[in-house]
Amino acid sequence: QVQLVESGGGLVQAGGSLRLSCAASGRTSTVYAMAWFRQAPGKERESIASITWTGGNTYYAASVKGRFTISRDNAKNTMYLQMNSLKPEDTAVYFCGEKYASGNFDYWGQGTQVTVSS
């Protein structure tokens, strides 16, 4: 069974930076893509960045483009999200997900809290 474990969340002041990690284990086939999502209180979960595992093609939501950078280390089966110039509106629980084909995501992590104070 695939397991995804996020880490790196915490409390940071506006303008600061955090780096999230998502470590995968238990894979038995090649991942198609991984992504970061976030969910703020009272809001729906939103996709903010994704990366294809083989080609490294990336996508960013407009709300984070230019501030966040998604990357992956294939050898470590780990995905990262470098978050710079953080804003209070970035406060949310951040989740990682992965999928083995186009379409819905197959596996999810448990989430890590990011809180940005003003």
C-alpha positions in Angstrom: 0.0 0.0 0.0 1.3 3.4 -1.0 1.9 5.8 1.9 2.5 9.5 1.5 3.9 11.5 4.5 4.1 15.3 4.5 6.5 17.3 6.6 7.8 20.8 7.0 4.8 22.7 7.9 4.7 25.2 10.8 4.2 28.8 11.8 6.0 31.6 9.9 5.6 35.3 9.6 4.4 36.9 6.4 7.2 37.2 3.9 8.9 34.1 5.2 9.6 30.8 3.7 8.9 27.1 4.3 9.8 23.9 2.5 7.3 21.1 2.5 8.3 17.5 1.7 6.2 14.5 0.7 7.9 11.2 1.0 6.3 8.2 -0.7 6.7 4.5 0.2 5.2 1.2 -0.9 5.0 2.0 -4.6 4.8 -1.0 -7.0 4.5 0.9 -10.3 5.7 4.2 -11.8 3.9 7.3 -10.7 2.4 9.5 -13.4 2.2 12.7 -11.4 2.2 14.2 -7.9 0.7 17.4 -6.7 0.3 19.7 -3.7 -3.2 20.7 -2.5 -4.3 22.9 0.3 -7.5 23.4 2.3 -8.2 26.5 4.4 -10.9 26.5 7.0 -14.3 26.7 5.5 -13.0 26.3 1.9 -12.7 23.5 -0.6 -9.4 21.7 -1.2 -7.6 23.3 -4.1 -4.8 22.2 -6.3 -1.9 24.6 -6.2 1.0 22.8 -7.9 1.7 19.6 -9.8 4.6 17.8 -11.4 4.9 14.8 -13.7 7.2 12.2 -12.2 9.1 11.3 -15.4 9.2 14.5 -17.4 9.1 17.0 -14.5 6.5 19.2 -16.2 5.0 21.6 -13.7 1.8 23.4 -13.2 1.0 26.2 -10.7 -2.2 27.8 -9.6 -2.3 31.6 -10.2 -2.4 32.2 -6.5 1.1 30.7 -5.9 2.8 31.2 -9.3 6.1 33.0 -8.9 6.3 32.3 -5.1 6.1 28.5 -4.8 8.3 26.0 -6.6 7.5 22.3 -6.9 10.2 19.7 -7.4 10.9 16.0 -7.0 13.8 13.7 -6.2 13.1 10.5 -8.1 15.8 8.6 -6.2 14.3 9.5 -2.9 10.7 9.1 -3.9 10.1 12.6 -2.5 8.4 15.7 -3.7 9.0 19.2 -2.4 7.2 22.5 -2.3 9.4 25.5 -1.7 7.2 28.3 -0.5 8.6 31.9 -0.5 7.0 35.3 0.2 4.3 33.6 2.2 1.1 35.5 2.9 -1.6 35.1 5.6 -3.9 33.8 2.9 -1.6 30.9 2.4 -2.6 29.5 5.8 -4.1 26.1 5.2 -3.5 22.4 5.7 -1.3 21.2 2.8 -1.7 17.8 1.3 0.2 15.9 -1.3 -1.3 13.4 -3.7 -0.1 11.1 -6.4 -1.7 9.3 -9.3 -0.7 6.6 -11.7 -2.7 7.8 -14.7 -4.5 10.9 -15.8 -7.6 11.5 -13.9 -8.3 11.4 -10.2 -5.5 11.1 -7.6 -5.1 7.7 -6.1 -3.3 8.3 -2.8 -3.2 11.2 -0.3 -1.0 12.2 2.6 -2.4 13.1 6.0 -1.6 16.8 5.6 0.6 19.3 7.3 -0.5 22.6 8.8 1.0 25.9 7.5 0.1 29.0 9.4 1.3 32.5 8.2 1.0 35.3 10.7 0.6 38.9 9.6 
